Amino acid sequence: MGHRVQFPCILTSKLACDLRVVTFMCQRGLGNISSQIRRKLQESHSEVWLKKTVQYLTDCTSLAMAVKKGLINPVTFSPPPPMPTVPKHRWLMQVYAQDVLQRLTEIKAAVTSIYGRILKMDSTKKVARKLAGRSFGTATWATNVGNEHGQVIMSVLTASEGELHVALRRLALIRNLIQAFDWDNGRDTLGVPLINSARMSEIMASQAKHVACIQDPPGIHLYTRTGTILKGEHHLPTYRCARGSTFLESFHFHLNRFIPGTLASDVFFQAYLLDGLARWNDDRAVAATTDEQQPYSYNHLLRHAANSLSGEVLGKEVVPYTEHRKYTGELLGVEYLYLQTGEVLQDYRTARLQPCGRGTIYETLCVVSKRCAL
């Protein structure tokens, strides 16, 4: 492992990309889109190319002065080489997806190793519209299940809405309908009530015994202290409530950013989704367990290797890390959708990539040494 992590790039069919660039592509959010990262890389490498050009021309000027003084024989100066072409932002996203797909089993194990005592479920349609290619239009909902810490323990795409969600919505509509036609609002033109309020009250009284099923369970703390806030001269505690699905609604806002752009094929949609889930859960775990500064890395294999080697050499761990359980085949994201539609998710090694244009990125995006090239 110690020798493998020294390999500095990801190889593709024609080009290679520096791993540092892939790290920049991992965070999904405002100000971190692939086109903006490409512009930053192009500006940075343009400055490097200009600096080397200036250095080369400065040396040529010194040699030209020496020729004029007769110190050396006349020489012919070659023009500096043109700046290599920086690939398009689509290629950058494809390299990032390739890196994720190579670690897909590890990422699935990280997502499915999370549990919870208080589970919540909510669905959204917005991110499902980004599924393109042969699966375009087949996904209707993206359903997510979270725990009390704000982590997402399951996320799937479905071809239709779940029966539980439909039943709850049906009950809400019936309740609103009864309230709309009760008492004075529920009378016809002759003043006759449309609903028997007395009979309705009896039915509600008989069903009141089920209220305990939706109340807070005994012995469960729904409020977790998350920190303090300073108001004037007083430190006031802050809490997070496990009731409701507010955090899932917030997660849906970020979930839509996990998939860059407006459309993505099924293979890359799966890669973007699962990597985003794993990172989201890691962030929630750090926020729920400690306020101390610690090494900030999402690479589970690297953290596990660091602790294993540190245990052998030093007898202790160097980074806080809990080893994940073995992935047991749970269906996530697009895989669950294909179980409903009967399709098969294409293997990432044969997935069709978007064309990125020709050119080399030597001394720009890839840092390939002779040792790595061999």
Rosetta blueprint (number, residue, H / E / L):
1 M L
2 G L
3 H L
4 R H
5 V H
6 Q H
7 F L
8 P L
9 C E
10 I E
11 L E
12 T L
13 S L
14 K L
15 L L
16 A E
17 C E
18 D E
19 L H
20 R H
21 V H
22 V H
23 T H
24 F H
25 M H
26 C H
27 Q L
28 R L
29 G L
30 L L
31 G L
32 N L
33 I L
34 S H
35 S H
36 Q H
37 I H
38 R H
39 R H
40 K H
41 L H
42 Q H
43 E H
44 S H
45 H H
46 S H
47 E H
48 V H
49 W H
50 L H
51 K H
52 K H
53 T H
54 V H
55 Q H
56 Y H
57 L H
58 T H
59 D H
60 C H
61 T H
62 S H
63 L H
64 A H
65 M H
66 A H
67 V H
68 K H
69 K L
70 G L
71 L L
72 I L
73 N L
74 P L
75 V L
76 T L
77 F L
78 S L
79 P L
80 P L
81 P L
82 P L
83 M L
84 P L
85 T L
86 V L
87 P L
88 K L
89 H H
90 R H
91 W H
92 L H
93 M H
94 Q H
95 V H
96 Y H
97 A H
98 Q H
99 D H
100 V H
101 L H
102 Q H
103 R L
104 L H
105 T H
106 E H
107 I H
108 K H
109 A H
110 A H
111 V H
112 T H
113 S L
114 I L
115 Y L
116 G L
117 R L
118 I L
119 L L
120 K E
121 M E
122 D E
123 S E
124 T E
125 K L
126 K L
127 V H
128 A H
129 R H
130 K H
131 L E
132 A L
133 G H
134 R H
135 S H
136 F L
137 G L
138 T L
139 A L
140 T L
141 W E
142 A E
143 T E
144 N E
145 V E
146 G E
147 N L
148 E L
149 H L
150 G L
151 Q L
152 V E
153 I E
154 M E
155 S E
156 V E
157 L E
158 T E
159 A L
160 S L
161 E L
162 G L
163 E H
164 L H
165 H H
166 V H
167 A H
168 L H
169 R H
170 R H
171 L H
172 A H
173 L H
174 I H
175 R H
176 N H
177 L H
178 I H
179 Q H
180 A H
181 F L
182 D L
183 W H
184 D H
185 N H
186 G H
187 R E
188 D L
189 T L
190 L L
191 G L
192 V L
193 P E
194 L L
195 I L
196 N L
197 S H
198 A H
199 R H
200 M H
201 S H
202 E H
203 I H
204 M H
205 A H
206 S H
207 Q H
208 A H
209 K H
210 H H
211 V H
212 A H
213 C H
214 I H
215 Q L
216 D L
217 P L
218 P L
219 G L
220 I L
221 H L
222 L L
223 Y E
224 T E
225 R E
226 T E
227 G E
228 T E
229 I E
230 L E
231 K E
232 G L
233 E L
234 H E
235 H E
236 L E
237 P E
238 T E
239 Y E
240 R E
241 C E
242 A L
243 R L
244 G L
245 S L
246 T H
247 F H
248 L H
249 E H
250 S H
251 F H
252 H H
253 F H
254 H H
255 L H
256 N H
257 R H
258 F H
259 I L
260 P L
261 G L
262 T L
263 L L
264 A E
265 S L
266 D H
267 V H
268 F H
269 F H
270 Q H
271 A H
272 Y H
273 L H
274 L H
275 D H
276 G H
277 L H
278 A H
279 R H
280 W H
281 N H
282 D H
283 D H
284 R H
285 A H
286 V H
287 A H
288 A H
289 T H
290 T L
291 D L
292 E L
293 Q L
294 Q L
295 P L
296 Y L
297 S L
298 Y L
299 N L
300 H H
301 L H
302 L H
303 R H
304 H H
305 A H
306 A H
307 N H
308 S H
309 L H
310 S H
311 G H
312 E H
313 V H
314 L L
315 G L
316 K L
317 E L
318 V L
319 V L
320 P L
321 Y L
322 T L
323 E L
324 H L
325 R L
326 K L
327 Y L
328 T L
329 G L
330 E L
331 L L
332 L L
333 G E
334 V H
335 E H
336 Y H
337 L H
338 Y H
339 L H
340 Q H
341 T H
342 G L
343 E L
344 V L
345 L L
346 Q L
347 D L
348 Y H
349 R H
350 T H
351 A L
352 R L
353 L L
354 Q L
355 P L
356 C L
357 G L
358 R L
359 G L
360 T L
361 I L
362 Y E
363 E L
364 T L
365 L L
366 C E
367 V L
368 V L
369 S L
370 K H
371 R H
372 C H
373 A H
374 L L
